[in-house]
Amino acid sequence: MLKFERFTLANGLRVLVHKDVTTPMVAVNVLYDVGARDEEKERTGFAHLFEHLMFGGSVNIPEYDEPLQMAGGENNAYTTNDITNYYIQLPIQNMETAFWLESDRMLSLAFSEKSLDVQRKVVCEEFKEHYINKPYGDAWEHLRELAYTVHPYQWMTIGKELKHIEEAQLSDVKAFFQKHYTPQNAVLCVAGNVRTEDVKALAEKWFGPIPAGEKYVRQIAEEPTQTAARSKTVMADVPLDALYKAWHIAPRLSPAYYAADLITEVMGSGFASRLYQRLVKERQLFSNISCYHTGSLDAGLLIVEGKIVEGKSIEEANEAVEREMQLLTEQGVTDEELQKAKNKIEAMIAFEDMTLLSRANNIAFYELLGDAEMINQEWDRYQAVTAQFLQETAAICLRPENCNTLFYKKKSA
């Protein structure tokens, strides 16, 4: 049971405080309710670009990293299709440094053509390295476009096209910042051997004066129910054929989400999973295979992906995967399989809560979902999934007409 206290500033910033007396460090996590799903179709990649811009200096602090390093701290950030998260860990006696740094970049970034140009180039190089020049690098681009017809999950976090980042203008960037990086669109979590009254005093001092900004109301088109299977074949210069299959699953807060997560554990998480045992070890169709889901807040995807053994047919491998998924919907799981999957999830939750940074991140995340208290109910939601409910979820999710298949084939010599 993770304990915390919370308060909200007048400008709408939600603040959570988690006390841990065992550590000399403090974790300061700022989570913004903005991700790639909040971008316009013709201007994608902005949320991720901001992850970089936020380290390029703010209105009163030209260098972000230098004062933090002097205070003995470290920091990082990440962006997804749903959220953008910034986190700092530093000795508790220097906690105010984190408040000073984070509040100043929330107040206003030091927008300049030079800073934008530098970070634009960094992101463009990242795009080329990981998504254009890397084998299988564009697989997710094809898969997202195949699976989503209207929802902005149809593009990757880094952006839909390289030119969207290359052509980003300072005025566009400023508008995006003012729309999303406001106190009422953020959650601050402080974890460590701290007193709530001290955190409150620092939050009021550093974040309190920041204007609330306009309330952002998310209006995203809901992805319609898929009524026919879709497939696409891509020819590329890769060493082995690869198969990617994606089925739509329920949104993050649905009970069916937890059932889908357990399905991925049974089917394709580790060497003991069904797909690995039957299609890698026994039939030797795949050199490796995995089953996972995107963890998205809106309706996400359950994925099976694997590399095909040289000389084996990708079509045969695809039929074998579909057969295994069909068996799951027809026969369900054994009590032993379900318990094993639950045990792995329980261990994962416990392991996640071991580090201070992870706790600060997770508490902020559940508050953004609707209520930080949900962090203490997560395991109960997995426990509530019965073998019957898992089978019912599989039958809905793994319908053939809900499936998107990407055949990623190597070019013939």
C-alpha positions as CSV (number, residue, x, y, z in Angstrom):
1,M,0.0,0.0,0.0
2,L,1.6,3.3,-1.2
3,K,0.6,6.2,1.0
4,F,0.6,9.8,-0.2
5,E,-1.0,13.2,0.5
6,R,-2.3,15.6,-2.1
7,F,-3.2,19.2,-2.5
8,T,-4.0,21.5,-5.5
9,L,-2.6,25.0,-6.1
10,A,-4.9,27.8,-7.1
11,N,-3.6,27.6,-10.7
12,G,-4.8,24.0,-11.0
13,L,-1.4,22.2,-10.4
14,R,-2.1,18.9,-8.7
15,V,0.6,18.0,-6.1
16,L,1.2,14.6,-4.5
17,V,3.6,13.9,-1.7
18,H,4.9,10.4,-0.9
19,K,7.0,10.0,2.3
20,D,9.8,7.5,2.4
21,V,12.1,7.9,5.5
22,T,14.6,5.3,4.3
23,T,16.3,7.4,1.6
24,P,18.5,10.5,1.6
25,M,17.3,11.3,-1.9
26,V,14.2,13.0,-3.2
27,A,12.4,12.3,-6.5
28,V,10.6,15.2,-8.2
29,N,8.3,14.1,-11.1
30,V,6.4,16.4,-13.4
31,L,3.9,14.7,-15.6
32,Y,2.2,16.6,-18.4
33,D,-1.1,15.4,-19.8
34,V,0.1,15.7,-23.4
35,G,1.3,13.2,-25.9
36,A,1.4,12.4,-29.6
37,R,-2.4,11.9,-29.6
38,D,-2.8,15.7,-28.9
39,E,-1.0,16.7,-32.1
40,E,-2.6,17.8,-35.4
41,K,-2.3,15.4,-38.3
42,E,-0.2,17.7,-40.4
43,R,2.0,18.8,-37.4
44,T,3.1,15.6,-35.6
45,G,6.2,14.9,-33.5
46,F,5.7,18.1,-31.4
47,A,5.3,16.4,-28.0
48,H,8.5,14.5,-28.5
49,L,10.3,17.6,-29.9
50,F,9.3,19.3,-26.6
51,E,10.8,16.6,-24.5
52,H,14.1,17.9,-26.1
53,L,13.3,21.6,-26.1
54,M,12.5,21.5,-22.4
55,F,16.2,20.9,-21.7
56,G,17.3,23.8,-23.9
57,G,17.0,26.5,-21.3
58,S,14.1,28.5,-19.8
59,V,13.4,32.1,-19.3
60,N,15.6,32.6,-16.2
61,I,17.9,29.5,-16.5
62,P,19.9,29.4,-19.7
63,E,21.5,26.0,-18.8
64,Y,19.2,23.3,-17.3
65,D,21.7,20.5,-16.6
66,E,24.6,22.5,-15.0
67,P,22.8,23.7,-11.8
68,L,21.3,20.3,-11.4
69,Q,24.6,18.5,-11.6
70,M,26.1,21.0,-9.1
71,A,23.3,20.0,-6.7
72,G,24.2,16.3,-7.1
73,G,21.1,15.5,-9.2
74,E,20.3,13.6,-12.3
75,N,17.3,13.8,-14.6
76,N,15.6,12.5,-17.7
77,A,12.3,12.5,-19.6
78,Y,10.2,10.4,-21.9
79,T,7.2,10.9,-24.2
80,T,4.5,8.5,-25.3
81,N,1.4,8.8,-27.4
82,D,-0.4,9.8,-24.2
83,I,1.9,11.6,-21.8
84,T,5.2,13.5,-21.4
85,N,7.1,12.9,-18.2
86,Y,10.1,14.7,-16.6
87,Y,11.9,13.5,-13.5
88,I,14.7,14.5,-11.2
89,Q,16.4,12.7,-8.4
90,L,18.8,14.6,-6.1
91,P,19.9,14.8,-2.4
92,I,17.0,16.0,-0.2
93,Q,18.9,19.0,1.1
94,N,18.9,20.4,-2.5
95,M,15.2,19.7,-3.2
96,E,14.5,23.3,-3.9
97,T,16.8,23.2,-6.9
98,A,14.4,20.8,-8.6
99,F,11.4,23.1,-7.8
100,W,13.3,26.1,-9.2
101,L,14.3,24.3,-12.4
102,E,10.9,22.6,-13.1
103,S,8.9,25.7,-12.4
104,D,10.9,27.9,-14.6
105,R,10.5,25.8,-17.7
106,M,6.8,25.4,-16.9
107,L,6.6,29.3,-16.7
108,S,8.3,29.7,-20.1
109,L,10.9,28.1,-22.2
110,A,13.6,30.3,-23.7
111,F,12.2,30.1,-27.2
112,S,14.7,30.9,-29.8
113,E,15.4,30.0,-33.4
114,K,18.8,28.6,-32.4
115,S,17.4,26.3,-29.7
116,L,14.7,25.1,-32.0
117,D,17.2,24.5,-34.8
118,V,19.5,22.5,-32.5
119,Q,16.8,20.3,-31.1
120,R,15.1,19.9,-34.5
121,K,18.4,18.5,-35.9
122,V,18.7,16.1,-32.9
123,V,15.2,14.8,-33.3
124,C,15.6,14.5,-37.1
125,E,18.8,12.4,-36.6
126,E,17.0,10.2,-34.1
127,F,14.2,9.7,-36.6
128,K,16.7,8.7,-39.3
129,E,18.7,6.5,-37.1
130,H,15.9,4.5,-35.4
131,Y,13.0,4.7,-38.0
132,I,14.5,5.1,-41.4
133,N,18.0,3.5,-41.5
134,K,17.4,0.7,-38.9
135,P,16.2,-2.7,-40.2
136,Y,12.5,-3.1,-39.4
137,G,12.6,0.6,-38.1
138,D,9.4,1.6,-40.0
139,A,7.4,-1.5,-39.1
140,W,5.4,0.4,-36.4
141,E,4.7,3.3,-38.8
142,H,3.1,0.8,-41.2
143,L,1.3,-1.1,-38.4
144,R,-0.2,2.0,-36.8
145,E,-1.4,3.3,-40.1
146,L,-3.0,-0.1,-40.8
147,A,-4.7,-0.4,-37.4
148,Y,-6.0,3.1,-36.9
149,T,-8.1,5.0,-39.5
150,V,-9.1,8.1,-37.5
151,H,-7.5,8.1,-34.0
152,P,-4.1,9.9,-33.7
153,Y,-2.5,6.7,-32.5
154,Q,-2.1,6.2,-36.2
155,W,1.3,8.0,-36.0
156,M,4.4,7.2,-33.8
157,T,5.5,9.4,-30.9
158,I,8.4,10.7,-32.9
159,G,6.0,11.8,-35.6
160,K,4.3,10.7,-38.8
161,E,6.8,12.2,-41.2
162,L,10.3,13.6,-40.9
163,K,9.2,16.8,-42.7
164,H,6.8,17.7,-39.9
165,I,9.8,18.1,-37.6
166,E,12.0,19.7,-40.3
167,E,9.3,22.3,-41.0
168,A,8.3,23.1,-37.4
169,Q,8.2,26.8,-37.0
170,L,8.8,28.8,-33.8
171,S,5.3,30.1,-33.8
172,D,3.9,26.5,-34.0
173,V,6.1,25.5,-31.2
174,K,5.1,28.4,-28.9
175,A,1.4,27.8,-29.5
176,F,1.8,24.1,-28.6
177,F,3.6,25.0,-25.4
178,Q,1.0,27.5,-24.3
179,K,-1.8,25.1,-25.0
180,H,-0.4,22.1,-23.1
181,Y,2.4,23.0,-20.7
182,T,0.3,24.7,-18.1
183,P,-0.1,24.1,-14.3
184,Q,-3.7,22.7,-14.7
185,N,-2.4,20.2,-17.3
186,A,0.3,18.9,-15.1
187,V,0.8,16.7,-12.0
188,L,3.7,17.1,-9.6
189,C,4.8,14.3,-7.4
190,V,7.5,14.6,-4.7
191,A,8.8,11.4,-3.1
192,G,11.3,11.1,-0.3
193,N,11.8,11.8,3.4
194,V,9.8,15.0,3.0
195,R,7.1,16.8,5.0
196,T,3.9,17.8,3.1
197,E,4.0,21.3,4.6
198,D,7.5,21.8,3.3
199,V,6.5,20.6,-0.2
200,K,3.5,22.8,-0.1
201,A,5.6,25.9,0.8
202,L,8.0,25.2,-2.1
203,A,5.2,24.5,-4.5
204,E,3.4,27.7,-3.6
205,K,6.7,29.7,-3.9
206,W,7.9,28.3,-7.2
207,F,4.8,27.1,-9.1
208,G,2.1,29.2,-7.4
209,P,2.8,32.4,-9.4
210,I,2.6,30.6,-12.8
211,P,-0.6,31.6,-14.7
212,A,-3.1,28.7,-15.0
213,G,-3.5,29.1,-18.7
214,E,-6.5,28.0,-20.7
215,K,-8.0,24.7,-19.8
216,Y,-7.2,22.2,-22.6
217,V,-10.2,20.0,-23.4
218,R,-9.2,16.9,-25.4
219,Q,-11.4,16.2,-28.4
220,I,-10.2,13.1,-30.1
221,A,-12.1,11.1,-32.7
222,E,-12.9,7.6,-31.3
223,E,-11.6,4.8,-33.5
224,P,-14.6,2.9,-35.0
225,T,-14.9,-0.8,-34.4
226,Q,-12.9,-2.6,-37.0
227,T,-15.2,-4.8,-39.2
228,A,-12.8,-6.4,-41.6
229,A,-9.3,-7.8,-41.4
230,R,-6.6,-5.7,-42.9
231,S,-3.2,-6.7,-44.2
232,K,-0.2,-5.1,-45.8
233,T,3.1,-6.4,-47.3
234,V,6.3,-4.4,-47.1
235,M,9.5,-5.4,-49.0
236,A,12.7,-4.3,-47.3
237,D,16.4,-4.9,-47.1
238,V,16.3,-7.0,-43.9
239,P,17.9,-10.3,-42.9
240,L,14.7,-12.2,-42.1
241,D,11.0,-12.0,-42.8
242,A,9.0,-10.6,-39.9
243,L,5.4,-10.9,-39.0
244,Y,3.4,-8.3,-37.0
245,K,-0.2,-8.8,-36.0
246,A,-2.3,-6.2,-34.1
247,W,-5.8,-6.5,-32.5
248,H,-7.6,-3.6,-30.9
249,I,-8.1,-3.9,-27.2
250,A,-10.1,-2.0,-24.5
251,P,-9.0,1.4,-23.1
252,R,-6.7,1.6,-20.0
253,L,-9.5,1.9,-17.4
254,S,-11.6,-1.0,-18.7
255,P,-11.6,-4.3,-16.8
256,A,-11.0,-5.9,-20.2
257,Y,-7.6,-4.1,-20.4
258,Y,-6.4,-6.2,-17.4
259,A,-7.6,-9.4,-19.1
260,A,-5.7,-8.4,-22.3
261,D,-2.6,-7.8,-20.3
262,L,-2.9,-11.3,-18.8
263,I,-3.4,-12.7,-22.3
264,T,-0.1,-11.3,-23.4
265,E,1.6,-13.0,-20.4
266,V,0.1,-16.4,-21.3
267,M,0.7,-16.2,-25.0
268,G,4.0,-14.5,-25.5
269,S,5.9,-13.3,-22.4
270,G,9.0,-15.4,-22.0
271,F,10.3,-18.8,-22.9
272,A,7.4,-20.7,-21.1
273,S,4.7,-18.9,-23.1
274,R,2.4,-20.7,-25.5
275,L,3.7,-19.0,-28.7
276,Y,7.3,-19.6,-27.8
277,Q,6.9,-23.2,-26.8
278,R,4.7,-24.1,-29.8
279,L,6.0,-22.0,-32.6
280,V,9.7,-21.5,-31.7
281,K,10.6,-24.7,-29.9
282,E,8.2,-27.3,-31.3
283,R,7.4,-26.2,-34.9
284,Q,10.5,-24.0,-35.4
285,L,8.7,-21.5,-37.5
286,F,10.0,-18.4,-35.6
287,S,13.5,-17.6,-34.4
288,N,11.8,-15.4,-31.7
289,I,8.3,-14.3,-31.0
290,S,6.6,-12.1,-28.4
291,C,3.1,-10.9,-27.4
292,Y,2.5,-7.6,-25.7
293,H,0.3,-4.6,-25.8
294,T,0.8,-0.9,-26.2
295,G,-0.5,0.2,-22.7
296,S,-2.4,3.1,-24.3
297,L,-4.9,5.2,-22.4
298,D,-7.4,5.1,-25.2
299,A,-8.1,1.8,-27.0
300,G,-4.7,0.3,-27.7
301,L,-3.4,-2.7,-29.5
302,L,-2.4,-6.3,-28.6
303,I,0.6,-7.3,-30.7
304,V,2.2,-10.5,-31.8
305,E,5.6,-10.0,-33.5
306,G,8.3,-12.4,-34.5
307,K,11.1,-13.1,-37.0
308,I,10.6,-16.1,-39.3
309,V,13.2,-18.9,-39.5
310,E,15.1,-18.8,-42.8
311,G,13.4,-21.1,-45.3
312,K,10.1,-21.1,-43.6
313,S,7.0,-19.5,-45.1
314,I,5.7,-16.3,-43.5
315,E,2.2,-17.3,-44.6
316,E,2.5,-20.6,-42.8
317,A,3.8,-18.8,-39.7
318,N,0.9,-16.4,-39.8
319,E,-1.6,-19.2,-40.0
320,A,0.1,-20.9,-37.0
321,V,-0.2,-17.7,-34.9
322,E,-3.9,-17.3,-35.9
323,R,-4.5,-20.9,-34.9
324,E,-2.9,-20.4,-31.5
325,M,-5.0,-17.3,-30.9
326,Q,-8.1,-19.2,-32.0
327,L,-7.4,-22.0,-29.6
328,L,-7.2,-19.4,-26.8
329,T,-10.7,-18.1,-27.7
330,E,-12.1,-21.6,-28.0
331,Q,-10.5,-23.3,-25.0
332,G,-9.4,-20.4,-22.8
333,V,-6.6,-20.8,-20.3
334,T,-5.9,-23.3,-17.5
335,D,-6.1,-22.2,-13.9
336,E,-2.4,-22.9,-13.7
337,E,-1.6,-20.6,-16.7
338,L,-3.7,-17.8,-15.3
339,Q,-2.1,-18.1,-11.8
340,K,1.4,-18.0,-13.3
341,A,0.5,-14.9,-15.4
342,K,-0.9,-13.2,-12.3
343,N,2.2,-14.1,-10.3
344,K,4.4,-12.5,-12.9
345,I,2.3,-9.3,-12.9
346,E,2.3,-9.2,-9.1
347,A,6.1,-9.5,-9.1
348,M,6.4,-6.8,-11.7
349,I,4.2,-4.4,-9.7
350,A,6.2,-5.1,-6.5
351,F,9.5,-4.6,-8.4
352,E,8.3,-1.3,-9.9
353,D,7.5,0.1,-6.5
354,M,11.0,-0.6,-5.2
355,T,12.7,2.6,-6.6
356,L,11.8,6.0,-5.4
357,L,11.7,7.5,-9.0
358,S,9.3,4.7,-10.1
359,R,6.9,5.4,-7.2
360,A,6.9,9.1,-7.9
361,N,6.3,8.4,-11.6
362,N,3.5,5.9,-11.0
363,I,1.7,8.0,-8.4
364,A,1.6,10.9,-10.8
365,F,0.4,8.7,-13.6
366,Y,-2.5,7.3,-11.7
367,E,-3.5,10.8,-10.6
368,L,-3.5,11.8,-14.3
369,L,-5.7,8.7,-15.0
370,G,-8.2,10.1,-12.5
371,D,-7.1,9.2,-9.0
372,A,-3.7,8.3,-7.6
373,E,-5.4,5.9,-5.2
374,M,-5.9,3.6,-8.1
375,I,-2.2,2.6,-7.7
376,N,-3.2,0.6,-4.6
377,Q,-6.1,-1.1,-6.5
378,E,-4.1,-2.2,-9.5
379,W,-3.3,-5.7,-8.2
380,D,-7.0,-6.2,-7.2
381,R,-8.0,-5.5,-10.8
382,Y,-5.8,-8.3,-12.1
383,Q,-6.9,-10.6,-9.3
384,A,-10.5,-10.0,-10.4
385,V,-9.9,-11.5,-13.9
386,T,-11.3,-15.0,-14.0
387,A,-10.4,-17.6,-16.6
388,Q,-13.9,-17.2,-18.0
389,F,-13.6,-13.4,-18.3
390,L,-10.2,-13.8,-19.9
391,Q,-11.7,-16.1,-22.5
392,E,-14.6,-13.8,-23.1
393,T,-12.2,-10.9,-23.6
394,A,-10.1,-13.0,-26.0
395,A,-13.2,-13.9,-28.0
396,I,-14.0,-10.2,-28.5
397,C,-10.4,-9.0,-29.0
398,L,-9.1,-11.8,-31.2
399,R,-11.9,-11.8,-33.8
400,P,-10.5,-12.3,-37.3
401,E,-12.1,-9.1,-38.5
402,N,-10.4,-7.1,-35.6
403,C,-6.9,-8.2,-36.9
404,N,-4.3,-6.2,-38.7
405,T,-1.4,-8.1,-40.3
406,L,1.9,-6.7,-41.5
407,F,4.0,-9.0,-43.6
408,Y,7.5,-7.5,-43.5
409,K,9.5,-9.4,-46.1
410,K,13.1,-9.4,-47.1
411,K,13.8,-8.5,-50.7
412,S,15.0,-11.3,-52.9
413,A,18.7,-11.3,-53.7
